[in-house]
Amino acid sequence: MSLKKHYYNKGVERCYTCKFIDEYALNIKDEGETPQGYDGTAVCCKYDKSKAESSENRLWISPCWNACHKYQQCTERQADYLDIFDEQSQSIIKNPNDISKIK
């Protein structure tokens, strides 16, 4: 089970379980493996570049951080990596990545 699914099942409000997280932005794993940057960094798709960076407005985030005021719980399909949040369309879309190896 992924940490994302574990947090989702427990109802933990972390960036991991936010519907706006992009865990693939810095993916360095092989195709189909759990998305993971060198240090676990992900991207917040609700970052507002017109505002100053702060604890409530960051582009680069740790998935394990406590949720901010923009938090909305991810869907169960997002917790299973079947869907992801698409920054371009600002909507949830089917995950285009091969997730067959994610347990």
C-alpha positions, 0 to 999 in steps of 0.5 A, a space after each residue: 500500500 502506498 503512503 498516499 493510500 494509507 493516509 487517505 484510508 486514515 483520513 489524514 489531511 496532508 499534502 499527500 491526500 490533497 486533490 491538487 498535488 502533482 507527484 509526477 513533476 519531479 518523478 525520477 523512478 522507472 515508469 510505473 513505480 510510485 512517483 518520488 522525487 529525490 527528496 519527496 518533493 511534489 508540486 502544489 497545483 494551487 500555487 498562486 505565482 502572483 502572490 508572495 511565497 509563504 507557508 500557505 502559498 508554495 510551489 514546491 511542497 513535501 507530500 508529508 506536510 500538513 494541509 493548508 487552507 487550500 486543501 480538498 481531499 483527493 478522491 479514492 481514485 487519486 489515492 489509488 493513482 488511477 486519476 491525477 490533478 491536471 494543472 493545465 485544465 484544473 481538473 481531475 483526469 485519468 492518470 496517463 502514467 503506467 501504474 501497474 507496478 504500484 502496490 
